[in-house]
Amino acid sequence: MNMVVSTREVVATDENVVRLRFESADGSPIPPWHPGSHLDFHLPSGLRRQYSLCGDPADRTGYSVAVRRIPDGGGGSIEMHALQPGEHVTVRGPRNGFPFVGEGSALFVAGGIGITPIIAMVRAARELGMDWYFVYSGRSRESMPFLDEIASWEPERVFVRPDDEFGLPTTADLLGRAPVGGAVYCCGPTPMLDAVRRGFRDTPSTALHFERFGAPPVIDGKEFEVQLVNSGQVLTVPADESALDVIKKTLPGVGYSCQQGFCGTCRVKVLAGKPDHRERRLTDTEQETEMLICVSRSDGGRLVLDL
């Protein structure tokens, strides 16, 4: 879809988070979405990035996302921050890999900019009359967006805990209000997700839903080689790194986005060798000749890639 930036608003005191609203360039209603959904942004530089929707699903006139500026990141956040009202951008979606189930009881846990999908879920839970509790962690209040809105919610159901006031959160801090027979929804940095995943088994809740912002850790990885056919270079992929991590050091312009195996941006044709597919996006037929280099590895031996 061709969309235009309608508003740009700073939503964190440290001025590093902006909320951008996008409307259809032709004024047509936007496709519907549900809490947990994201949009794929095709940025002018050629980068593709996903950002969670944080607006009102009932509003069919525009989408809203909030983006933290990360100076040493992959460049997508800097490009998003540079967008100004009136500028056009191409988006795809919405898509949902982090669905919210609007029933029962739920604990919502957000870390930093992980608030973006969670805030839409909590709003929905409030509207539905669910039994809910919300834990929001961040470096400091200055870095945490949406605090004004959250302050208007039921205070007995909300725990805002900046690290500079409470210290780094423990598993008990994050999961202490996990509901009996209910669900836990978590989005945030990798250490938070790891703590929640480890501690969840000791809670009385029955369902865990989470979304991470970066690449997951490599599990049971083994060192292997990839050869880039265009240059003939042979690169060694260590056991604890992804092929994408290694390739982008040599080819900084290689396409990637989610780094988790669901968006398909890093899809590459395999000319020789057998991949160890660690994603669920490609069909069985596609996996015969292609791989997603952000998560998939070698099933033994060197991989020759069409790069």
Solvent accessible surface area in square Angstrom, and as a share of the most:
residue,aa,sasa,rsa
1,M,80,0.36
2,N,84,0.43
3,M,0,0.00
4,V,31,0.18
5,V,2,0.01
6,S,37,0.24
7,T,71,0.41
8,R,81,0.29
9,E,84,0.38
10,V,70,0.40
11,V,25,0.14
12,A,7,0.06
13,T,104,0.61
14,D,46,0.24
15,E,124,0.55
16,N,56,0.29
17,V,0,0.00
18,V,1,0.00
19,R,67,0.24
20,L,0,0.00
21,R,51,0.19
22,F,0,0.00
23,E,58,0.26
24,S,16,0.10
25,A,45,0.35
26,D,118,0.61
27,G,68,0.65
28,S,50,0.32
29,P,98,0.62
30,I,0,0.00
31,P,50,0.31
32,P,85,0.53
33,W,9,0.03
34,H,131,0.59
35,P,14,0.09
36,G,0,0.00
37,S,4,0.03
38,H,8,0.03
39,L,0,0.00
40,D,8,0.04
41,F,0,0.00
42,H,50,0.22
43,L,7,0.03
44,P,102,0.64
45,S,79,0.51
46,G,61,0.59
47,L,51,0.25
48,R,101,0.37
49,R,26,0.09
50,Q,35,0.15
51,Y,36,0.14
52,S,12,0.08
53,L,0,0.00
54,C,2,0.01
55,G,16,0.16
56,D,78,0.40
57,P,45,0.28
58,A,86,0.67
59,D,42,0.22
60,R,103,0.38
61,T,86,0.50
62,G,5,0.05
63,Y,1,0.01
64,S,14,0.09
65,V,0,0.00
66,A,4,0.03
67,V,2,0.01
68,R,28,0.10
69,R,95,0.35
70,I,82,0.41
71,P,91,0.57
72,D,130,0.68
73,G,42,0.41
74,G,48,0.46
75,G,24,0.23
76,G,3,0.02
77,S,13,0.08
78,I,63,0.32
79,E,33,0.15
80,M,0,0.00
81,H,15,0.07
82,A,64,0.50
83,L,6,0.03
84,Q,86,0.38
85,P,74,0.46
86,G,49,0.47
87,E,74,0.33
88,H,103,0.46
89,V,7,0.04
90,T,66,0.39
91,V,1,0.01
92,R,142,0.52
93,G,24,0.23
94,P,30,0.19
95,R,71,0.26
96,N,59,0.30
97,G,62,0.59
98,F,2,0.01
99,P,73,0.46
100,F,32,0.13
101,V,72,0.41
102,G,36,0.35
103,E,124,0.56
104,G,55,0.53
105,S,21,0.14
106,A,3,0.02
107,L,0,0.00
108,F,0,0.00
109,V,0,0.00
110,A,0,0.00
111,G,4,0.04
112,G,21,0.20
113,I,32,0.16
114,G,0,0.00
115,I,0,0.00
116,T,5,0.03
117,P,0,0.00
118,I,0,0.00
119,I,0,0.00
120,A,2,0.02
121,M,0,0.00
122,V,0,0.00
123,R,49,0.18
124,A,19,0.15
125,A,0,0.00
126,R,87,0.32
127,E,146,0.65
128,L,107,0.53
129,G,65,0.63
130,M,18,0.08
131,D,85,0.44
132,W,9,0.03
133,Y,27,0.10
134,F,0,0.00
135,V,3,0.01
136,Y,0,0.00
137,S,5,0.03
138,G,8,0.08
139,R,145,0.53
140,S,21,0.14
141,R,102,0.37
142,E,86,0.38
143,S,7,0.05
144,M,4,0.02
145,P,0,0.00
146,F,15,0.06
147,L,38,0.19
148,D,133,0.69
149,E,56,0.25
150,I,4,0.02
151,A,86,0.67
152,S,86,0.55
153,W,7,0.03
154,E,60,0.27
155,P,110,0.69
156,E,113,0.51
157,R,68,0.25
158,V,25,0.14
159,F,63,0.26
160,V,26,0.15
161,R,4,0.01
162,P,0,0.00
163,D,34,0.18
164,D,101,0.53
165,E,96,0.43
166,F,100,0.42
167,G,34,0.33
168,L,145,0.72
169,P,34,0.22
170,T,76,0.44
171,T,51,0.29
172,A,78,0.60
173,D,52,0.27
174,L,1,0.01
175,L,11,0.06
176,G,61,0.59
177,R,133,0.49
178,A,10,0.08
179,P,22,0.14
180,V,126,0.73
181,G,48,0.46
182,G,7,0.07
183,A,15,0.11
184,V,0,0.00
185,Y,2,0.01
186,C,0,0.00
187,C,0,0.00
188,G,0,0.00
189,P,65,0.41
190,T,46,0.27
191,P,101,0.63
192,M,14,0.06
193,L,0,0.00
194,D,39,0.20
195,A,13,0.10
196,V,1,0.00
197,R,112,0.41
198,R,150,0.55
199,G,10,0.10
200,F,34,0.14
201,R,189,0.69
202,D,123,0.64
203,T,25,0.14
204,P,70,0.44
205,S,11,0.07
206,T,103,0.60
207,A,36,0.28
208,L,46,0.23
209,H,48,0.21
210,F,70,0.29
211,E,26,0.12
212,R,15,0.05
213,F,86,0.36
214,G,24,0.23
215,A,43,0.33
216,P,43,0.27
217,P,70,0.44
218,V,45,0.26
219,I,113,0.57
220,D,122,0.63
221,G,20,0.19
222,K,163,0.69
223,E,118,0.53
224,F,16,0.07
225,E,60,0.27
226,V,0,0.00
227,Q,45,0.20
228,L,2,0.01
229,V,64,0.37
230,N,123,0.63
231,S,72,0.47
232,G,35,0.34
233,Q,83,0.37
234,V,63,0.36
235,L,24,0.12
236,T,67,0.39
237,V,0,0.00
238,P,44,0.27
239,A,46,0.36
240,D,109,0.56
241,E,47,0.21
242,S,10,0.06
243,A,0,0.00
244,L,2,0.01
245,D,40,0.20
246,V,16,0.09
247,I,0,0.00
248,K,57,0.24
249,K,147,0.62
250,T,46,0.27
251,L,63,0.31
252,P,111,0.70
253,G,78,0.75
254,V,18,0.11
255,G,37,0.36
256,Y,26,0.10
257,S,10,0.07
258,C,10,0.06
259,Q,42,0.19
260,Q,44,0.20
261,G,6,0.06
262,F,73,0.30
263,C,13,0.08
264,G,14,0.13
265,T,33,0.19
266,C,6,0.03
267,R,90,0.33
268,V,10,0.06
269,K,95,0.40
270,V,17,0.10
271,L,87,0.44
272,A,49,0.38
273,G,47,0.45
274,K,133,0.56
275,P,15,0.09
276,D,40,0.21
277,H,49,0.22
278,R,91,0.33
279,E,18,0.08
280,R,239,0.87
281,R,89,0.33
282,L,11,0.05
283,T,77,0.45
284,D,119,0.62
285,T,100,0.58
286,E,51,0.23
287,Q,39,0.18
288,E,135,0.60
289,T,67,0.39
290,E,30,0.14
291,M,0,0.00
292,L,1,0.00
293,I,0,0.00
294,C,7,0.04
295,V,24,0.14
296,S,0,0.00
297,R,6,0.02
298,S,18,0.12
299,D,84,0.43
300,G,54,0.52
301,G,55,0.53
302,R,107,0.39
303,L,0,0.00
304,V,30,0.17
305,L,0,0.00
306,D,68,0.35
307,L,35,0.17
